[in-house]
Amino acid sequence: MTSDAEPIVVLGGGLAGLTAAFDLHRAGRDVEVHEASDRFGGKIASSPVGDRLVDAGADAFLARVPQGKALCEQLGLTDQLTSPVAPVPAYLHRAGKLRPLPEATMLGVPTDLDALAASGTVSTEAVARAGLDLTLPATSTEGDISVGAYFRQRLGDEITERLLDPMIGGINASDIDRLSLQSASPQLAAAAGRHRSIIEGVRELRASLGAALGSGNSAPVFHGLTGGTASIIDALVDHLPTDRLHLTSPSLLPGTGPTVVATPAPAAAELLATVAPRTSALLAQIEYASVAQVTVELPTSAVDPVLDASGILFPRVDGMIITACTWFSTKWQHYARPDSVLLRMTSGRFGDRRALELDDETLTATLLGELQTVIDIADQPFAVRVHRWFDALPQYVPGHAQRVADIFTTLAEEAPHITLAGAAYRGIGIPATIQSGHDAAEVVLANG
Ligand SMILES: Cc1cc2nc3c(=O)[nH]c(=O)nc-3n(C[C@H](O)[C@H](O)[C@H](O)COP(=O)(O)OP(=O)(O)OC[C@H]3O[C@@H](n4cnc5c(N)ncnc54)[C@H](O)[C@@H]3O)c2cc1C
């Protein structure tokens, strides 16, 4: 079934826009994609490090949320699906030492205080303070609350800053004291709503999700692709008609036909300024964090220890520029080589632009220098890639869900032929972004 009507226009050729276009094309609709830059994929990209292509953005997606795996299956990428193989999920930096992230945690929330004490990730006073969570009166999450405000009350400052911040704050490149509990971690918010004690709430959650959660055990927590997450983008592009895909084709003002705006929120605000000014003003309020990453390949013989984990997290409270180091060659079997290790160091958080202000050489030296507080590195890397992601990650501040509801309601009033998709709204991860593309396509199809 092919419609004679004018093509459906998708503005933005990242994961959300291409997923919406894919669904619409499969439904027999004529759809064209306009992407401002010279490549598709947006925040998903691979580029060379030495003689290999390595993910420059997302390298994994949550396995328990079905949309990522389901899209890979639809696109014929099942053979490429893989999962991290590291024996230890991650280490945390504390006082110049590496401490294993306790097994019994979820997004940094400990569920076994003895195991937490044994891990050495926090002081004994912090463990004792966390124990108060079991007896303290309930903390209200009414009307949304920041991750920081909630966990400081339940578990104390130290655990909030040393466990919650590197996990939830790190994933979102956020300041946890202005990160919405409800929007950034709906599962923790639901557990907080159901239970007086968050430790008990997360124990129940872990039990219901299965023992694998956050522990690297039997069922995989994450999936990746042996060809990198950019394989999803390549496959989506391959499934769409070439003559309907337009690169370097920015700032088309939406016409009167059905349109999916799948750009980041600031670009959406600009695109909608005339046609939907109230929506545009709400979109402009969504702020973004920028990040910079340095990926290096080093001789194995020059690195001690060669990590047995997916990576290292560096709590913001330590004041370092590095926020995380993903140990690609241990995390992913397909990057393992006997003679070299492959590491990706990340920097940049909302409110911390120090990394962005350094030139490539200084940034590389600074991040390697900080990594050397916990890993001996006796030689120079033989391959280096610096990647800067400006305005990379939308910041879900308290009240974000209400703002998003207002955006969608206002847009339906101002310009019902336009719908929105993308990471700015109901989840920044790959599965949620895919779902936003599916949702946008469904709205367009429902409108005829
Ligand atoms: C460094 C980094 C690491 C990440 N790691 C992970 C991870 O491991 N796991 C995970 O699940 N998620 C991860 N994410 C999040 C996830 O990758 C993104 O949230 C998601 O890919 C965003 O997709 P999108 O389509 O919403 O937006 P984008 O990827 O930003 O795509 C929007 C597109 O719109 C285009 N555009 C802008 N303006 C216009 C215009 N006027 N006209 C036309 N086109 C325009 C842009 O060029 C871009 O291509 C990571 C993100 C970053 C930045």
The ligand as a Tripos MOL2 file, in Angstrom:
@<TRIPOS>MOLECULE
LIG
   53    58     1     0     0
SMALL
NO_CHARGES

@<TRIPOS>ATOM
      1 C1         28.8890    9.8160   24.2620 C.3       1 LIG1
      2 C2         27.5630    9.1090   24.3610 C.ar      1 LIG1
      3 C3         27.5420    7.8030   24.8190 C.ar      1 LIG1
      4 C4         26.3170    7.1350   24.9080 C.ar      1 LIG1
      5 N1         26.3200    5.8350   25.3400 N.ar      1 LIG1
      6 C5         25.1470    5.1600   25.3730 C.ar      1 LIG1
      7 C6         25.1400    3.7690   25.6870 C.ar      1 LIG1
      8 O1         26.1880    3.1450   25.8950 O.2       1 LIG1
      9 N2         23.9320    3.1450   25.7210 N.ar      1 LIG1
     10 C7         22.7640    3.7770   25.4310 C.ar      1 LIG1
     11 O2         21.7010    3.1440   25.4770 O.2       1 LIG1
     12 N3         22.7500    5.0950   25.0920 N.ar      1 LIG1
     13 C8         23.8980    5.7900   25.0520 C.ar      1 LIG1
     14 N4         23.9070    7.1050   24.6800 N.ar      1 LIG1
     15 C9         22.6320    7.7550   24.3850 C.3       1 LIG1
     16 C10        22.0960    7.4770   22.9790 C.3       1 LIG1
     17 O3         23.1370    7.1320   22.0990 O.3       1 LIG1
     18 C11        21.3970    8.7210   22.4450 C.3       1 LIG1
     19 O4         20.5130    9.2350   23.4040 O.3       1 LIG1
     20 C12        20.6050    8.4490   21.1580 C.3       1 LIG1
     21 O5         21.4320    7.8190   20.1930 O.3       1 LIG1
     22 C13        20.0380    9.7650   20.6350 C.3       1 LIG1
     23 O6         19.3400    9.5360   19.4260 O.3       1 LIG1
     24 P1         18.3770   10.6430   18.8120 P.3       1 LIG1
     25 O7         17.9310   10.1280   17.4940 O.co2     1 LIG1
     26 O8         17.3580   11.0370   19.8010 O.co2     1 LIG1
     27 O9         19.2620   11.9590   18.6540 O.3       1 LIG1
     28 P2         20.5820   12.2410   17.8170 P.3       1 LIG1
     29 O10        21.4490   11.0530   17.7880 O.co2     1 LIG1
     30 O11        21.1090   13.5110   18.3790 O.co2     1 LIG1
     31 O12        20.0480   12.4900   16.3420 O.3       1 LIG1
     32 C14        19.4410   13.6880   15.9530 C.3       1 LIG1
     33 C15        19.8940   14.0240   14.5520 C.3       1 LIG1
     34 O13        19.2380   15.2410   14.1450 O.3       1 LIG1
     35 C16        20.1410   15.9690   13.3450 C.3       1 LIG1
     36 N5         19.7100   17.3660   13.2720 N.ar      1 LIG1
     37 C17        19.9090   18.3860   14.1330 C.ar      1 LIG1
     38 N6         19.3210   19.5090   13.6790 N.ar      1 LIG1
     39 C18        18.7110   19.2180   12.5190 C.ar      1 LIG1
     40 C19        17.9340   19.9640   11.5750 C.ar      1 LIG1
     41 N7         17.6400   21.2470   11.7670 N.pl3     1 LIG1
     42 N8         17.4810   19.3300   10.4610 N.ar      1 LIG1
     43 C20        17.7530   18.0030   10.2570 C.ar      1 LIG1
     44 N9         18.5040   17.2690   11.1100 N.ar      1 LIG1
     45 C21        18.9640   17.8530   12.2350 C.ar      1 LIG1
     46 C22        21.4790   15.7450   14.0400 C.3       1 LIG1
     47 O14        22.5540   16.0230   13.1790 O.3       1 LIG1
     48 C23        21.3850   14.2810   14.4230 C.3       1 LIG1
     49 O15        21.9220   13.4170   13.4440 O.3       1 LIG1
     50 C24        25.1200    7.7980   24.5700 C.ar      1 LIG1
     51 C25        25.1550    9.1250   24.1200 C.ar      1 LIG1
     52 C26        26.3680    9.7720   24.0120 C.ar      1 LIG1
     53 C27        26.4020   11.1800   23.5010 C.3       1 LIG1
@<TRIPOS>BOND
     1     1     2 1
     2     2     3 ar
     3     2    52 ar
     4     3     4 ar
     5     4     5 ar
     6     4    50 ar
     7     5     6 ar
     8     6     7 ar
     9     6    13 1
    10     7     8 2
    11     7     9 ar
    12     9    10 ar
    13    10    11 2
    14    10    12 ar
    15    12    13 ar
    16    13    14 ar
    17    14    15 1
    18    14    50 ar
    19    15    16 1
    20    16    17 1
    21    16    18 1
    22    18    19 1
    23    18    20 1
    24    20    21 1
    25    20    22 1
    26    22    23 1
    27    23    24 1
    28    24    25 2
    29    24    26 1
    30    24    27 1
    31    27    28 1
    32    28    29 2
    33    28    30 1
    34    28    31 1
    35    31    32 1
    36    32    33 1
    37    33    34 1
    38    33    48 1
    39    34    35 1
    40    35    36 1
    41    35    46 1
    42    36    37 ar
    43    36    45 ar
    44    37    38 ar
    45    38    39 ar
    46    39    40 ar
    47    39    45 ar
    48    40    41 1
    49    40    42 ar
    50    42    43 ar
    51    43    44 ar
    52    44    45 ar
    53    46    47 1
    54    46    48 1
    55    48    49 1
    56    50    51 ar
    57    51    52 ar
    58    52    53 1
@<TRIPOS>SUBSTRUCTURE
     1 LIG1         1 GROUP 0 **** ****
